[in-house]
Amino acid sequence: MEINNKKRILVLNYEFPPLGGGGGIAAKKLAVGFIKLGYEVDYVTTRFSGLKELEVVDGINVHRIKVLGRKELLTASMLSLISFPFLAYKKSSELCKKYKYNFINTHFTVPTGPLGVWISQKFKIKNILSIHGGDIYDPSKNNSPHRKWYFRKVVNWVLNNSDFIVAQSSNTKDNTKKYYKCHKEIDIIPLPYEVVNFKKISRKELGLKDDKKYLIGVGRLVKRKGFEYLIKSLKLLNENVECLIIGDGPEKENLQQLAVDLGLKQRVNLLGYLSEEEKKFQYLAAADIFVLSSLHEGFGIVLQEAMQVGLPIIATNIGGQVDFIKDGENGFLVNVKDEESIADSVKKILSSNALINEFSKNNLKKVNEFNLINVSNKYLKLK
């Protein structure tokens, strides 16, 4: 029996923290924003060993669906991606029969996109599709959707059968128009950000040294993140410069071996996946420069985190980050796969306290533009 509730939203996304990456984090924050604006939120996502089938997380009713072939917390297998929309269909339908939703918010054209369209059309509920970048274009993957005709066909169908489309950046919008036959308008709404409260501690407590300069990078250890170029840049820098990398993934052993081969083993600190968000921010606050060495980013949530603690930023110049990292204003933009440019930018920043202070001040101000309530409200105005 349908329960009449005029303020309820159904979020569909195969990722939800701690499972997956930035897309899950962004969708969760957006859901929290909806809740703060007075909505109930049901979130249908992937189940994983150790995670409950149903639980309330920060006010979100999280429904986890068992899929086929999901073996890792941070990365999804092709089988798990393909099976999710089919296996999540039943639960999504049950929820729509039980509740009256104002709209559906579907994240990623693939794999979640078809599910959003099916449920939207079956129950005649408006569907807002959020595209995150990698579901449109990922230059590091041979099976990137833009390279495979069958993925392109699915993405085209999802795009043109969604009621509203939201891209997180101008780059994601441009790639959608470039690689797909999208006949719909695409709105650009940045990812929301909520300031994280944490206790700042000393470098000594983190096992770091006061006489060192630390570059820091955060993300899944996958090819697209380009951590190898961050590591290679150390070879061109003074020996008192080290790097901290927070994250885990399939490239871990390759990165460890690269550090050994370059004679940088003692200067490369692979910290792994940090389950405690506070610990991640403690490392961020203790570092000197944040480096985003990605081959491509749809947006870059980690940059918002770096901004919160006032870090100067060095980022590659292809992706959504160019919307809010302005060269010479709050950081430096460098070419992709260019460790020399990374090293040169590090030298410029470390040689000028005035530049450090300017970048820090501008980033502390810039992060306020991604206020959770303001971004969530932009979604509500679409419907």
N, C-alpha and C positions, 0 to 999 in steps of 0.2 A: 504494500500500500504506500502510495506517495505521501511523504510528509511535506506540508507546505511551509517552506522557509524562503523568504524573499531575499535573504542575504547569505548565499552559500555558493562556493566556487569549487569546481572539480579540476584538480591539477593532475596532468598525466606526464610522467617522465620516467624513463627507465633507470635514472640515477637519483639517489638521495643519500646524503652523507650518513655514514662514512663510505658508502659505496659510490665509486665513480670519481669524477673530477670536478672541474669548475662549473660545468653546466648544472650539476646537482646542487652545488652550493648556492648558485645564483637563483635557481628555482625555489629553493628552501627560503632564502631571504625574501624573495618576492611574496611567497605564501605568508610569511610572518607579517609583511607589510599589509597584506589584505586583511589579516586577522586584526591588526591594530586599527584598521579602518572600519571594523565592525562586522567582518564576514567570518563565517565558518568555512574551513577548508578541509576537503578530503583529497589526499595525495596518493595516487596509485603508482607503485614503483616495483623494482625488482627485489626479490627476497635473496638472502645469502646466509650461509651458516653462521649461527650465533645471533642473528637479528630476528626480532619478533615479527610474527605475521601481521599483527595489529598492535600499534601503540600510539600514544600521543606524544609528539616531540615539539616542544615550544608552542603548544596549542594546535599543532597540525595533526589531523587524524591520518596516520600513515598506514596504508594498506600494502603489504608486500606480497608479490606474486612469485611463486617458484617458476623459474625458467629452465631451459635446457642448456647444459654446458657452461654455466658460469662457475669458473674455478678460481678466479682472483678477485680480490676486493676492489682493486683500483682500475683494472682493465677488463673489458668485456670480450668474450669470444664471438665469432661471427654467428655461431649457432644461438647463443644467448640473445644476440641482437635481433635475429630474425624471429625467434620464438616469442619474444616479449609481447608485441602487439596482439598476437593470436591468443596467448595464454592470459593476458590481462583483460581481454574483451569481456569475459563472463563477470568478473568483479566490477568492472566499470559499468556494465549494464545493470547489475544488481543495485549499485549505488544510485543510478539515474532513475530506477523504478522507486526507490525509497525516498529520494530527496528531489526537490525542485531547485535546480541550479540556475544562477544568473548567467553564468557562462562557463565554458571549458577553457583552460589554459594548457595547451599542449607544447611541450618542449622538445625540440629537435625534429627536423623533417623526417629523418630516419634515425633510429628505428621507430620512434613513438608516433610520428606523423600520421600513418595510416589509421592507427587506433583512434586518434582524435577526430579524424574525418568520419570514420564509421559511426562512432558514438554520437557525434554532432548531428549527422544526417538521420540516424535512427530515432533520436529523441528530440530532434528539432531544437537544439541548443546552440547558441552562437559559440564559435570556436576561435580563440585567439592563438595563433601559432607563433611561438618564439623560436627564432633560428639563432644558433649560437656560433656559427663559423665553420667548425670542423664537419658539421653535417651537410655543408654546402661545398667546402673547398679545404683540402688538406694536402699541401704539396709534398709532404713526407711519406704519404701512403699510396701504394700502387692501386689500392681499392678505394681511393677517395671517391665519393659520389660523383664528382664532376668528370671522372675519367671512365666510368663504366656506364654504358648505354642503358642497362637495366635499372641502375640506381637513378640515373637522370630521369628515366620515365616515371619512377615512383615519386621522386622529388617534385617533378612538374605537376603530377596529379595532386599531391598533397598541397602544394602552394596554391594551385588554382581552385581547390575545393575547400580551402579555409576561409573563414569570414573576414579575418583580419590577420595581417602578417607584421610581426615586429622583429626588426634586426637590432642587434645590440650595438652596432657601429656602422659608419658609412662604408667601411671596407666590406663588411658582410653583405650589405645592401648591394654594393657594386658587383660583388662576385655572384650574387643571385641573379642579377640582371644580365651579367656577362655569360654565364654558363647554362642558364635555364630559360625556358619560355614561360616566364611569369607574367600573367596579365593583370595581376592585382597591384594595388598601391602597397608600398612597404613603408611603414613608419619606423623611425629610428628612436629607440628609447634605450638609454644606457643601463647597465646592470646596477641594481640597487646596492647600497653599502650601509652596513650598520656598524658603528664603532665598537670594537671589542675591548672590554675592560680586562686589564691584566696587570700583574705586579711586576714592575721593572726590577731586575736584579743585576748584580755586578757581573762583569766578564769573568772574574775569578770563579764565581758560582756556576758559570756555564762551561768552565774548563777552557776559557779563552785567555789570551795574553793581552795585557794593556799596551805593549809596545808593538803590536801588529796592527795592520790595516786589513779589514775583512770585507771582501765582496760577498754578497749573498744572493742566491737564486732559489726559487721555490717552484716546485711543479713535479708532475709525474716524470719519471725517468724514461722518456720515449724519444724517438728520433726528432719529432716535431719541436721539442723544447730546445734543441741545439746546445745542450750543456757542454758538449765537446769543445765548442768555441770559447766558452767561458773558461774552461780548463786550459786550453791552448794559450789564452791571453796571458796567463800567469807566467809563461815562459818569457814573455816580453816585459815583465814588470819586476821591480825590485823584490828581493827575497823576503822582505818584511811584509809583503802583500800575500794573503792567503784567501781561499774561498770556502764558503760554507754552502752546501747544497742540501736543501730539505726536500725529501720526497723519495719514493720508491718506484720500481718498475723494471721492465725487461732489459733496459740499457745499463743497469747497475754494474754488472761485471765488465762490460765494455769500457765504461767510464773509469772504473778502478784500474783496469789494465792500461788505459791511456795515460793516467796519472803516473803509473809506474814507468811506462816507456819513455815519458818525457822528463823523468827524474823529479816529479812533483808530488810524490806520494805523501810527503810530510806537509805539503801546503794545500792539499785538497781534502776537505773534510766532508765526507758523505754521511749526513746525519740520519738518513732514513726517513720513514714516514713518522711524523709526530702526532700521535692520537690526541694529545692535549693541545688545544688551540693556544692556551696561555704560553706554553713552551715555545711554540713557533714565534709568537710575538716577542718573547724575551730575546730570542736570537736576532730577530729583525731589529729590535731597538738597540742591540749591542753592536750591530754591524755599521759599516761606514758608507757603503754604496750598494744599491740594489741593481742587479744586472738581469735583464730579460733578454736572453740570447736566442729566442724562438725563431724558427723558420717562418712561422705564421701564428698569429693569435687572432681569434675572433674578437676578443676584448682584452682580457688580462686582469682577472680579479686580484691576482697577486700584486699588481701595481697599486690598487686601492689600499691594500694592506701596507705596502711600503710607504704610501703617502701618509697613512695615519700616524706612523712613527716619525715622519719628517725626513725620510731618507732621500738623498739625491738619487736620480734614476738614470740608468743607461739602458736603452731599449732598441731593438731592431726596428727598421722603418717600414715594415710591411705588416699590416694588420690593423685591428681596431684601436690599438694603442695610440696611433697617430692622431686620433680625435682629441686626446687629452694630454699627451706628452708633447710639449712644444720645445723644439730644439733651442737650447740656450736660455730657456725660461724656467723650466722645472726639471730639466734633464738634458741628455744628449741622445739623438737618434743616430744609429749606425747601420751600415749595410748588413744584410744577412750573410752568415758564414764568413764573417770578417773579424778574426781575432785581433788583427792589428788596430782596427778602428776602436774596438772595445778597450784595448790597452791604452791607446792615445787618449781616449775619453777619461779613463781612470786617472791618468797622469794629470790631465787638465784640472779635474775636480780636486784631487789630493794636493795639488800645488797652490790652491787658492781658498783660503778660509771664507773670503767674501762670496765666492761662488757657491761653496757649500751652504752657507747661511741663506743665500738667495733661493737656491733650489729647495732647501728645507722649508723655508717660510711659504713659498708658493705651493708646495705640495700639501702642507697642512691646511692651506686655504682651499685648494682645489678639491680635496676629498669631500668637502661639504656639499659639492654640487650633486653628489650621488645619494643624497639623503633618501632613506628607505621610504618614507611616507610620500615624498614628492614623486619618486619613480613609480611607486605602486598606484598613485592617483592617476598617472598618465595612462596606465592600462585601463583603469575604470572609465576613463573618458572616451575610450575607443568604442565601447559597446553601445 
